[in-house]
Structure formats: C-alpha cells, structure tokens
Amino acid sequence: MTDDSVSGWRLLRTRDFGFLWSGQVVSQVGDGLNKVALLWFVYALTGSALKMTVIGLVQTICPLIFGPIIGVYLDRISKKWLMIWTDVARTIMVLLIPLLHATGALTLERLYILVFFIALASTAFGPALSSAIPHIVTRPQLTAANALMQGGANIGVLVGPALSGLGIALIGEQNVLFVNAATYLFSALCLIPVRVREATPNPDAAEVKGTVIADMMDGFRFVFFKDRAVFFLMITLALFNVAWSGFLFLFPVIAQHVLGVGPFELGWLWSSLGVGMLMASAWLAWRSQRDVGNQLRVIAASIGVGGLAVWGLKLSGSAVLALPLIIIIGGSIASVTPVVWAILQELTPGHLLGRVFTTFSTGGMSAAMFGMAGFGWAVDRLGSEAGLLGIALILLATAVIAGHFSRLLQPAAPLVSPAPP
C-alpha cells in the first residue's frame, strides 16, 4: 500500500496507483478511438446523420436513467472486480461490432443494443473508479491522485481522436474498433495486481440489505440533507457544469463570430484548451492537500479566473490574443473536478461512495445538458457575444457562491485564554 510520505507525482511509482493510472491512460485513449471510429462506422453503415446522432443520445441516456441505481450496487460489491469485469465486458461488446459486421449479421438495431450496453458499462466504471481511489491512496494524496487521473483522461482526449482518424484512414474503422477493444482488455489486466482496501462497513446497517429504492434514498439524503459541505459542492458543481458545457458546446460558434477565426485556427485554440487542462492537472498533482474550506477556496478562485478569462475573450477579438486566455480557461476548468472529487472522497463514508458519486455524475450531466440547450437557445436569439457574457457571469457568480461556502466551512478559531495579570 501507499503511505503518507508518497505524494503527488511519486504516486505514479507506487505499485497500486501506477498500475491503475497506466491502465486508465490506455483505456482513455481507447475511449477517444471509440468516439470517432464508432460514429464513422455508423455513418458508413447507414449514410444517415440522424441515425448517427442516436449513438450520442443512447450514450447520454444511460447515466441519466441508470446512474443512481448503479450506485446502489457499487456500494454492495467489490469495486475492483466490478471494474475488471466491466472492462472485460466492454472488450467483448466492442469486438462484437466489427465481427458481426464481417459476418453480415450486424443490423442497426443490434448495433444500438451493443452501444447501449457499452454505455451502461461505462456508466458503472467511472463512479467505481472514483469510489476506489480513497481505498488505494491515503487522504493527503486524494487531490494529487484525482489530478493525475484527470491528466490521463486529458491525454486520451488529445491523443485518442487523432489516432482514431489516422487509423480509419490507414486500416479502416473496423480495425480501429479491434484496437479499441484491446485497450479495455489492457485496462482489465492492469487492474488485477492493484490492491484495494475494503470499505468500512456501515455501523447502522442491518444484516439484511435494504431495497434498492431505500438504499438509493440513503445516498440522496446524504448528499442533500446530512452533510452541508457535500450539498454545497453539488450546487457549485451544477452551476459550473451549466456554464462549462455551454462554453464547450458553443466554442466553434464563439470562435467564428467573436474571434473571427476559421477551422484551422479553431483547431489550435481547441488544442490550447487541452494544454491548459494538462498544466492544471500537473499543478494539482504537485500541490499538497488542505482542509475542506481551503479546497473550496481553490475551486472558487479557479472558477473566478475562468470567468474573467471567458469575459476577456469578448474583448480580445483575435486568435492571437485569445490563445493565452483559452489556456487559462482550460486550466481553470481542470482545477475544479479533481478537488471536488477529493473533498467527496474525504467526507463520504466508504459504504456510500458509489451512491454519492453516481448522484453527482447524474446531476452534473443533467446540468450540462441544460447548459448546452440553454446557451444554444440564447446564442440563436441574442447572439454569440451575449451567450459568452452569460457564461462568464454564471462562472463569476459560481465563484462567489463557492467562496461564500468556503467561509461557512472555515474551522472556528481556537479560544485564547486571557493572559494572567
């Protein structure tokens, strides 16, 4: 196991976290391969853009509908073995797509079913991974561990789609899906040697587990009523996701109408967003973890800086001036989730981790969908600059709210005894 003297980047040299991180980097690259190759495969198979968008709809519906239920079972079974068997299941299901196509047995309905179960498996994997981290590293290492995992995910986002496009051009989308399946299998093999401590059992639990609905409500009660810090985090993260998803979804429109750039400059600006995210992940992996109030101040400062940078895009007017602002925006965005996850991992009892993380994931995705739809409507009705201003204002308001929460959670100063006369 790890000890408190091992922190930050040195976590990568430990047996358990090193294997976990290596497998996830490869798996995240596989997710990037999958996103491009699967959409290309469906379009090549059907020639319909509408049928291609059903893939994205299926992948979105799964966590929204099944996330809270999955959380209940995450808290009942071994998270390590759930992740292993989830990766094995994804390996098999991704393999089936090109194999069925090669034999002429792949219909559109069967493809949608396979995509649904792949999305269902991915819905379980993310919260299981977040729930397992506090049982692999120690409390002072949580922020660094989450930052390193996010950095690995960013590598996948940057590298995976590019490799997928190259692979489709050289070997075809079917063979890219074979490679994608191999990345999930590699992740499963890396998880086998990882040692995960057992979660502390619920001291109030009866011998017989409650119903799924009752257990699900226990998770909701903890998030919304029992722990004030967790409830504050839910509000902060929901508001942040509304603004961030709106910005990401409308980034091409903002680049064209506010910055006056074409597709070539847009590509560079999008890459600079990833550079900022990687830089923030590296900084968080190096930074020592503090108390909850201090962590919330980090979140407030990061979101506030991001809001000011988004506002600055409206004034920059060119890609050259916008480039450093985009890097700052990427860094501010990437500074939020690892810290939120670390606070949740610290405050949540081990027997509730799965339910709390699936609740946060479901709430975050719902807020993101609201942000995309709301800002899409705003840009159509009011224009790109108004939409950009709205995103900046929500980020700045979220920063103020998070800062207020941090003061409410600040530990009380110790009483000082009067000096003797």
Secondary structure, DSSP 8 states (H G I E B T S, - for coil): ---TT--GGGGGGSHHHHHHHHHHHHHHHHHHHHHHHHHHHHHHHH--HHHHHHHHHHHHHHHHHHHHHHHHHHTTS-HHHHHHHHHHHHHHHHHHHHHHHHTT---HHHHHHHHHHHHHHHHHHHHHHHHHGGGTS-GGGHHHHHHHHHHHHHHHHHHHHHHHHHHHHHH-HHHHHHHHHHHHHHHHHHHTT---------TT--SS---HHHHHHHHHHIIIII-HHHHHHHHHHHHHHHHHHHHHHHHHHHHHHTS---HHHHHHHHHHHHHHHHHHHHHHHHS----HHHHHHHHHHHHHHHHHHHHHHHHH-SHHHHHHHHHHHHHHHHTTHHHHHHHHHHHS-GGGHHHHHHHHHHHHHHHHHHHHHHHHHHHHHH-HHHHHHHHHHHHHHHHHHHHHHHHHTS-----------
